[in-house]
């Protein structure tokens, strides 16, 4: 990643944008001004984000939604006219200002994507509405009970619901007519399955993890993959992804073990387990788990050895394993091998609990919590921003 000084002048939170098929189609970044007396360079900020979220050929949705909490910074971004493939959110109260309205019209005419946040839209000039691709409305403020009627020439804005936290809210937002949802549907209470059961499609991964934990010879572990060719394919796909960074193609499990060793292989088996469910309703949760792992690993890059980075990766990935497996952590830890420091951090207070709290603060886009947890784990906002953006970029390589 190129060095961008502007990343030391802002705080950034993030959130997925989910479609009706429960696929994550984009990422929303919420940008806070780091200090009230220092206005970040808007052009530099857009350039920094553009490096990590390049436009994907043939993809309709913008690769990133940008939500600025500072009016001054948003004004600078609107004036920069260099938004390319990102979608910028403009609050309704700001869009009604004549000067800002002219900037919106100019950006729309140049082909840039914009969204309007909040209500009421009726108070805006009618010619301004077609400039916006979406209206982003907080789920709690959306009073609709059924989808809106047919679109009219003056009413072409589709609704994206924000602030969703549970699967029921996700479903309700789409029932109301939203075309997308911004949120983390991970707050549902865990409803345990039968005690000690493991979904059949995940048992092979857990068996492989146990054998790697015992450091069995590759030949014995390959028996598990022979019985499950799909598992073998997915594992090799992950290992050969650009996010893994290997310079040679891995052609077999034995080859992977030779190149990586047991410790590095554990983290990718953890990711495979967290993303292995065939339940499509869990796609957003799997998305979150993978990114938590990658962010935790990046946070550890300058502070620990490879073993610590691997453990923090596993801690982030497994932090939602109870929801993915529908079993409490105490039960899961009996079947799934994890390092002791990871176990402590997941079931109570452990050495990685502070970093996990920081990742959750980034997900909540809570500027107070981001600052507080940065201080607790002694990491600067610049380091956190870089870790977040690099991790999000890497995650795109194996989505």
Secondary structure, DSSP 8 states (H G I E B T S, - for coil): ----GGGGSEEEEEEEEE-TTS-EEEEEEEEEESBTTB---HHHHHHHHHHHS---TT--S-SEEEEES-HHHHHHHHHH---TTEEEEEEHHHHTSHHHHHHHHHHHHTT-EEEEESS-GGGS-HHHHTT-SEEEEEGGG---SS-----BTTB--EEEEEEE-SHHHHHHHHHTT-SEEEE----S-----STT---HHHHHHHHHHHHHHTT--HHHHHHHHHH-HHHHHHHHHHHTSTTT--SS---SHHHHHHHHHHHHHHHHHHHHHHT----GGGHHHHHHHHHHHHHHHHHTTTTS-HHHHHHHHHHHHHTTHHHHHTS-HHHHHHHS---HHHHHHHHS--TTHHHHHHHHHHHHT-HHHHHHHHHHHT--HHHHHHHHHHHHHHHGGG-
